[in-house]
């Protein structure tokens, strides 16, 4: 069985499109279609159904997709372990990073590249929850997420811990600088992170515990755009304090958050059953940068 056929099939399912899969794989669409058809012929059954622009898995396709992910993960592990026979001279490390975490990890990335120039470092931006799933299914070696992780089977290394603050449009914050209770925000629309961000779930759960469902005025994957939307009086945002302090104080106002106090604790996660030598070296760079990670 050609492992490329498995890779192309998995990418079509992930992208929900033969065209987008071809773009992600840097090949032509007919090549992707041919490889998927080859896989179907070899397995003896239809794996995908095309309904308009949508791609749907058949029952056989669901089984094949699950097994193909496992096979690809094992193939990636095999390549990494063989590469490590030559030490850290070559190999690949795939690390997932949420958009907000980049400022914390830039020094680690720089140090890792200096120490291990032969290792190809592939960085992928996603929300924390999506990154956890990518680590579990083998698409990523490590990912950074809000702790505690929501997915089982993961080891963790904390790297930073910061309080969350409320971001108001300038001139609309409470006159007092005292901490704001979550319940006091019930009448405000929220500018929130996308649903695959662990921080979005943390905020929503705190609102529910305070007795209300937050009104969502808009979503974004980027903290600076959330700040811009708040400044444009679209609603309020809740951001980690050091991130919020990078916003323009002439356009937004910050207040501490209390009752409950929410803490943004970031940490790396990786599979408990395996971490490559490159991954272990990455964690050593993180520990040198962040210390105990508290």
C-alpha positions in Angstrom: 0.0 0.0 0.0 1.4 3.4 -1.0 1.6 5.6 2.1 1.1 8.6 -0.1 -2.4 7.4 -0.9 -3.2 7.3 2.8 -1.7 10.8 3.3 -3.7 12.2 0.4 -6.9 10.5 1.6 -6.5 11.9 5.1 -5.8 15.4 3.8 -9.0 15.3 1.6 -11.0 14.4 4.7 -9.3 17.2 6.8 -9.8 19.8 4.2 -13.2 18.6 3.1 -12.2 19.3 -0.4 -10.0 17.7 -3.1 -9.0 21.1 -4.3 -7.9 22.4 -0.9 -6.1 19.1 -0.2 -4.2 19.4 -3.5 -3.1 22.9 -2.5 -2.0 21.8 1.0 0.0 18.9 -0.5 1.4 21.0 -3.3 0.2 18.6 -6.0 -2.5 18.8 -8.7 -6.1 17.8 -8.0 -6.0 15.0 -10.5 -3.1 13.5 -8.6 -5.0 13.5 -5.4 -8.1 12.0 -7.0 -6.0 9.3 -8.7 -4.3 8.4 -5.4 -7.6 8.2 -3.5 -9.1 6.1 -6.2 -6.1 3.8 -6.0 -6.6 3.4 -2.3 -10.3 2.6 -2.8 -9.5 0.0 -5.4 -6.9 -1.6 -3.1 -9.2 -1.7 -0.1 -12.1 -2.9 -2.3 -14.7 -0.3 -1.4 -15.9 3.3 -1.7 -14.3 5.6 1.0 -15.6 9.0 0.0 -18.9 10.4 -1.2 -19.0 13.8 -3.0 -22.2 15.8 -2.4 -21.9 19.1 -4.2 -18.8 20.7 -2.8 -18.9 18.6 0.4 -16.9 15.4 0.9 -18.4 12.7 3.2 -17.0 9.5 4.6 -18.7 6.2 4.0 -18.8 3.7 6.8 -15.7 2.0 5.3 -14.2 5.5 4.9 -14.6 6.2 8.6 -12.7 3.0 9.5 -10.0 3.8 6.9 -9.6 7.4 8.1 -9.0 6.3 11.7 -6.5 3.6 10.7 -4.8 5.8 8.2 -4.1 8.4 10.9 -2.5 5.8 13.1 -0.4 4.5 10.2 0.8 7.9 9.2 1.7 8.7 12.9 3.7 5.5 13.1 5.5 6.3 9.8 6.4 9.7 11.1 7.7 8.2 14.3 9.8 5.7 12.3 11.4 8.4 10.3 12.2 10.4 13.4 13.7 7.5 15.2 15.9 6.5 12.2 17.0 10.2 11.9 18.0 10.1 15.6 20.4 7.3 15.0 22.6 10.1 13.7 22.0 12.2 16.8 20.4 15.6 16.3 22.0 16.2 12.9 18.7 15.9 11.1 15.0 15.2 11.7 11.8 17.1 12.1 9.9 18.6 15.0 6.3 19.8 14.6 5.1 22.2 17.3 1.7 23.8 17.6 1.4 27.3 19.0 -1.8 29.4 19.6 -1.5 33.0 18.2 -1.2 34.6 21.7 1.7 32.4 22.7 4.1 33.5 20.0 5.6 36.3 22.0 6.6 33.9 24.8 8.1 31.3 22.5 10.2 33.4 20.1 13.3 33.1 22.3 12.9 29.4 22.6 12.5 29.0 18.8 15.7 31.1 18.3 17.7 29.1 20.8 16.5 25.7 19.4 17.5 26.7 15.9 21.0 27.7 17.1 21.5 24.5 19.0 20.0 22.1 16.5 20.3 23.7 13.0 19.8 20.3 11.3 16.4 19.7 12.7 13.5 21.1 10.6 11.2 23.0 12.9 7.6 23.2 11.6 5.3 25.6 13.5 1.5 25.4 13.2 -0.9 28.0 14.6 -4.2 26.7 16.1 -6.4 27.1 19.1 -5.3 25.1 22.2 -8.1 22.5 22.0 -7.4 21.8 18.4 -3.7 21.5 19.2 -4.4 18.9 21.9 -6.2 16.7 19.4 -3.4 17.2 16.8 -0.9 16.0 19.4 -3.0 12.9 20.3 -3.5 11.8 16.7 0.2 12.3 15.9 0.0 15.4 13.6 2.1 17.4 16.1 4.9 16.3 18.4 4.1 19.0 20.9 1.5 21.8 21.4 0.9 24.6 23.8 -2.5 24.9 25.4 -4.3 26.4 28.4 -3.8 24.1 31.4 -5.2 21.9 32.6 -5.4 20.0 29.3 -8.8 18.7 28.4 -7.6 15.7 26.5 -6.4 12.5 28.3 -3.1 10.8 27.6 -1.0 13.9 27.6 2.1 14.9 29.6 2.5 18.6 30.4 5.1 21.3 31.1 3.8 24.7 32.4 5.5 27.7 30.9 3.7 30.8 32.0 0.8 31.9 34.3 -1.0 35.2 33.9 -4.2 36.8 35.2 -7.0 37.7 32.8 -8.4 41.3 32.6 -11.5 42.9 31.1 -10.8 45.2 28.1 -13.4 48.0 27.7 -13.8 50.6 25.0 -12.2 53.8 26.1 -14.6 55.9 28.3 -16.9 53.0 28.9 -15.1 51.2 31.8 -16.3 51.5 35.4 -15.1 54.7 37.0 -13.6 52.6 39.9 -10.4 50.7 39.2 -11.5 48.0 41.5 -11.7 44.4 40.2 -14.8 43.6 38.1 -17.0 40.5 38.9 -17.9 38.2 35.9 -21.6 38.7 36.9 -21.2 42.5 36.2 -20.5 41.7 32.5 -23.8 40.0 31.8 -25.2 43.0 29.8 -22.2 43.5 27.7 -21.6 41.9 24.3 -18.3 39.9 24.2 -15.7 39.8 21.5 -14.4 36.2 21.9 -11.8 33.9 20.6 -12.9 31.1 18.2 -14.4 28.0 19.7 -11.3 25.9 19.3 -9.5 28.1 21.8 -9.4 26.8 25.4 -9.6 30.4 26.6 -13.0 30.9 24.9 -14.3 27.8 26.8 -12.8 29.1 30.1 -14.6 32.4 29.7 -17.9 30.9 28.7 -17.9 28.5 31.6 -17.2 31.3 34.1 -20.1 33.3 32.7 -22.4 30.2 32.9 -21.4 29.7 36.5 -22.2 33.4 37.2 -25.7 32.7 35.9 -25.7 34.0 32.3 -24.8 33.0 28.8 -22.4 35.6 27.2 -23.7 37.5 24.2 -21.2 37.0 21.4 -20.7 40.1 19.2 -17.9 38.5 17.2 -15.0 36.0 17.1 -11.3 36.3 16.2 -8.2 34.2 16.4 -6.0 37.2 17.0 -5.6 39.2 20.3 -4.8 42.5 18.5 -7.9 42.3 16.3 -10.0 41.6 19.4 -8.5 44.8 20.9 -9.4 46.7 17.7 -13.0 45.5 17.8 -13.3 46.5 21.5 -11.8 49.9 20.6 -14.5 50.2 17.9 -17.1 49.7 20.6 -18.2 46.3 19.4 -18.2 45.0 23.0 -15.7 43.9 25.7 -12.9 41.4 25.6 -11.1 39.3 28.2 -7.4 38.9 27.6 -4.3 37.9 29.6 -2.9 41.0 31.4 0.5 41.2 29.6 -1.3 40.9 26.2 -3.9 43.5 27.1 -1.2 46.0 28.1 0.1 46.0 24.5 -3.2 47.6 23.4 -3.5 51.4 22.9 -4.5 52.9 26.4 -6.0 55.8 24.6 -8.6 53.5 22.9 -9.2 50.8 25.5 -9.4 50.6 29.3 -8.4 47.7 31.5 -9.9 46.4 34.7 -8.9 43.5 36.9 -11.2 40.5 36.9 -12.5 38.9 40.1 -15.2 36.6 41.4 -13.8 34.4 40.0 -10.3 35.4 39.3 -9.4 33.7 36.0 -5.8 32.6 35.3 -4.3 31.9 31.9 -1.8 29.1 32.4 0.0 28.0 29.3 1.9 24.7 29.0 3.3 22.3 26.5 1.6 19.0 26.0 2.9 15.8 24.3 1.8 12.2 24.2 2.6 10.2 27.4 3.7 7.2 25.4 6.3 8.8 23.2 8.4 11.9 22.6 11.2 12.1 20.1 14.7 13.2 21.0 14.1 16.4 19.2 11.0 16.9 21.3 12.9 16.3 24.5 15.6 18.8 23.4 12.8 21.3 22.7 11.5 20.9 26.3 15.0 21.4 27.7 15.2 24.8 25.8 11.8 25.7 27.3 12.9 24.8 30.8 16.0 26.9 30.3 13.9 29.9 29.2 11.0 29.6 31.7 12.5 27.8 34.7 9.8 26.1 36.8 7.2 27.5 34.4 5.1 29.1 37.1 
